[in-house]
Amino acid sequence: MPPEKKYPRGGEKAEKIVKVISWHIRIIDKDGTWGWEQINGLTLRDDILSKMSNFETMEWSEILNRNNHAVPISEICPEAQKRLVRLQQDDVDEIISLHLTGKKRVWGIRDQNILKILWWDPHHTVCPSLKKHT
């Protein structure tokens, strides 16, 4: 006779798993000014994947701060706004900027705990800062 109630293994961890950030690359922009086609293997490994894997251990409340933040679409450069239209991703109010090192950023669209990765911005040009050295 089967047990009356079944409990999923790791069920106590399920709530935590939902809150931790994860990535989707389906809408990643391969072309254009911030396209991922321009990245070499060393940059991908050393600058991007190492930092992004650290983010995977965090919740959004830990990630979003002074360096990593949501940026209203109205504040990104006109070229980036046009690129969102071309990619059919212009139905959002804001996009997320993740600071990796120096000027290097990864941009994406947040959907709950998922970041839909869009752009690689090595020169901080999607939303240029007026501050020096950012």
C-alpha positions as a Markdown table, in Angstrom:
| # | Residue | x | y | z |
|---|---|---|---|---|
| 1 | Met | 0.0 | 0.0 | 0.0 |
| 2 | Pro | 1.5 | 3.4 | -1.0 |
| 3 | Pro | 2.2 | 6.0 | 1.7 |
| 4 | Glu | -0.6 | 8.4 | 2.3 |
| 5 | Lys | 1.6 | 11.5 | 1.7 |
| 6 | Lys | 4.7 | 11.8 | -0.4 |
| 7 | Tyr | 7.2 | 14.6 | 0.2 |
| 8 | Pro | 9.6 | 15.7 | -2.5 |
| 9 | Arg | 13.3 | 15.2 | -1.7 |
| 10 | Gly | 14.9 | 18.5 | -1.0 |
| 11 | Gly | 11.5 | 20.1 | -0.5 |
| 12 | Glu | 12.8 | 22.2 | 2.3 |
| 13 | Lys | 15.3 | 23.8 | -0.1 |
| 14 | Ala | 12.7 | 24.5 | -2.9 |
| 15 | Glu | 11.8 | 27.9 | -1.5 |
| 16 | Lys | 15.4 | 29.0 | -1.4 |
| 17 | Ile | 16.1 | 27.7 | -5.0 |
| 18 | Val | 13.3 | 29.9 | -6.4 |
| 19 | Lys | 14.9 | 33.0 | -5.0 |
| 20 | Val | 18.4 | 32.4 | -6.3 |
| 21 | Ile | 19.3 | 34.0 | -9.6 |
| 22 | Ser | 19.6 | 32.0 | -12.8 |
| 23 | Trp | 20.3 | 32.9 | -16.4 |
| 24 | His | 18.5 | 32.5 | -19.7 |
| 25 | Ile | 20.3 | 33.1 | -23.0 |
| 26 | Arg | 17.5 | 32.6 | -25.5 |
| 27 | Ile | 17.3 | 36.3 | -26.3 |
| 28 | Ile | 21.0 | 37.0 | -26.1 |
| 29 | Asp | 22.1 | 39.6 | -28.7 |
| 30 | Lys | 24.8 | 38.1 | -30.9 |
| 31 | Asp | 25.2 | 41.1 | -33.2 |
| 32 | Gly | 25.3 | 44.8 | -32.9 |
| 33 | Thr | 27.4 | 47.1 | -30.7 |
| 34 | Trp | 27.1 | 44.9 | -27.6 |
| 35 | Gly | 26.8 | 41.5 | -29.3 |
| 36 | Trp | 28.3 | 38.5 | -27.8 |
| 37 | Glu | 30.0 | 37.4 | -31.0 |
| 38 | Gln | 32.9 | 39.8 | -30.3 |
| 39 | Ile | 34.0 | 38.1 | -27.1 |
| 40 | Asn | 37.1 | 35.9 | -27.0 |
| 41 | Gly | 37.4 | 32.8 | -24.9 |
| 42 | Leu | 39.7 | 34.3 | -22.3 |
| 43 | Thr | 37.3 | 37.3 | -21.7 |
| 44 | Leu | 34.4 | 34.9 | -21.4 |
| 45 | Arg | 36.1 | 32.7 | -18.9 |
| 46 | Asp | 38.0 | 35.3 | -16.8 |
| 47 | Asp | 35.8 | 38.3 | -16.9 |
| 48 | Ile | 32.3 | 37.0 | -17.4 |
| 49 | Leu | 31.7 | 33.4 | -16.3 |
| 50 | Ser | 33.7 | 33.7 | -13.1 |
| 51 | Lys | 31.8 | 36.7 | -11.9 |
| 52 | Met | 28.4 | 35.4 | -13.1 |
| 53 | Ser | 28.9 | 32.1 | -11.3 |
| 54 | Asn | 29.4 | 34.1 | -8.1 |
| 55 | Phe | 26.0 | 35.8 | -8.7 |
| 56 | Glu | 24.4 | 32.4 | -9.0 |
| 57 | Thr | 24.9 | 31.9 | -5.3 |
| 58 | Met | 23.0 | 35.1 | -4.4 |
| 59 | Glu | 19.5 | 36.4 | -4.3 |
| 60 | Trp | 18.5 | 39.6 | -6.1 |
| 61 | Ser | 18.4 | 41.4 | -2.8 |
| 62 | Glu | 22.1 | 40.7 | -2.4 |
| 63 | Ile | 23.0 | 41.5 | -6.0 |
| 64 | Leu | 21.2 | 44.8 | -6.6 |
| 65 | Asn | 23.2 | 47.6 | -5.1 |
| 66 | Arg | 25.2 | 50.6 | -6.1 |
| 67 | Asn | 27.1 | 48.7 | -8.8 |
| 68 | Asn | 24.4 | 46.3 | -10.0 |
| 69 | His | 21.1 | 48.0 | -10.6 |
| 70 | Ala | 18.0 | 48.4 | -12.7 |
| 71 | Val | 18.1 | 51.2 | -15.3 |
| 72 | Pro | 14.9 | 52.7 | -16.8 |
| 73 | Ile | 14.8 | 52.2 | -20.5 |
| 74 | Ser | 14.5 | 56.0 | -20.9 |
| 75 | Glu | 18.0 | 56.4 | -19.4 |
| 76 | Ile | 19.9 | 54.0 | -21.7 |
| 77 | Cys | 21.4 | 55.4 | -24.9 |
| 78 | Pro | 19.2 | 55.9 | -28.0 |
| 79 | Glu | 21.1 | 53.1 | -29.8 |
| 80 | Ala | 20.4 | 50.6 | -27.1 |
| 81 | Gln | 16.7 | 51.7 | -27.1 |
| 82 | Lys | 16.5 | 51.1 | -30.8 |
| 83 | Arg | 18.3 | 47.7 | -30.4 |
| 84 | Leu | 15.6 | 46.6 | -27.9 |
| 85 | Val | 13.0 | 47.4 | -30.5 |
| 86 | Arg | 14.8 | 45.5 | -33.1 |
| 87 | Leu | 15.1 | 42.5 | -30.8 |
| 88 | Gln | 11.4 | 42.8 | -29.9 |
| 89 | Gln | 12.3 | 43.3 | -26.2 |
| 90 | Asp | 11.1 | 46.9 | -25.9 |
| 91 | Asp | 8.0 | 45.9 | -23.8 |
| 92 | Val | 9.9 | 46.4 | -20.5 |
| 93 | Asp | 10.3 | 49.4 | -18.3 |
| 94 | Glu | 13.9 | 48.7 | -17.2 |
| 95 | Ile | 16.9 | 46.5 | -17.8 |
| 96 | Ile | 19.5 | 45.2 | -15.3 |
| 97 | Ser | 23.1 | 46.3 | -15.4 |
| 98 | Leu | 25.6 | 43.9 | -13.7 |
| 99 | His | 29.0 | 45.3 | -13.0 |
| 100 | Leu | 31.8 | 42.8 | -13.6 |
| 101 | Thr | 35.1 | 44.7 | -13.5 |
| 102 | Gly | 36.0 | 48.3 | -14.3 |
| 103 | Lys | 33.7 | 49.5 | -17.1 |
| 104 | Lys | 32.6 | 45.9 | -18.1 |
| 105 | Arg | 28.8 | 45.2 | -17.8 |
| 106 | Val | 26.4 | 42.5 | -18.6 |
| 107 | Trp | 22.9 | 43.7 | -19.4 |
| 108 | Gly | 19.7 | 41.7 | -19.2 |
| 109 | Ile | 16.0 | 41.7 | -18.5 |
| 110 | Arg | 14.8 | 40.5 | -15.1 |
| 111 | Asp | 11.9 | 38.1 | -15.0 |
| 112 | Gln | 11.5 | 37.2 | -11.3 |
| 113 | Asn | 14.6 | 35.2 | -10.3 |
| 114 | Ile | 15.8 | 34.9 | -13.9 |
| 115 | Leu | 18.0 | 37.3 | -15.8 |
| 116 | Lys | 17.5 | 37.1 | -19.6 |
| 117 | Ile | 20.9 | 38.0 | -20.8 |
| 118 | Leu | 21.0 | 40.6 | -23.6 |
| 119 | Trp | 24.3 | 42.4 | -24.0 |
| 120 | Trp | 28.0 | 42.4 | -23.2 |
| 121 | Asp | 29.1 | 46.0 | -22.7 |
| 122 | Pro | 32.8 | 46.1 | -22.1 |
| 123 | His | 33.1 | 50.0 | -22.3 |
| 124 | His | 30.0 | 51.0 | -20.3 |
| 125 | Thr | 28.3 | 52.6 | -23.3 |
| 126 | Val | 24.7 | 51.2 | -23.0 |
| 127 | Cys | 24.2 | 53.8 | -20.2 |
| 128 | Pro | 27.3 | 55.9 | -19.9 |
| 129 | Ser | 28.1 | 57.2 | -16.5 |
| 130 | Leu | 28.9 | 60.8 | -15.8 |
| 131 | Lys | 31.3 | 59.7 | -13.0 |
| 132 | Lys | 35.0 | 59.2 | -13.7 |
| 133 | His | 36.3 | 55.6 | -13.8 |
| 134 | Thr | 32.9 | 53.9 | -14.0 |
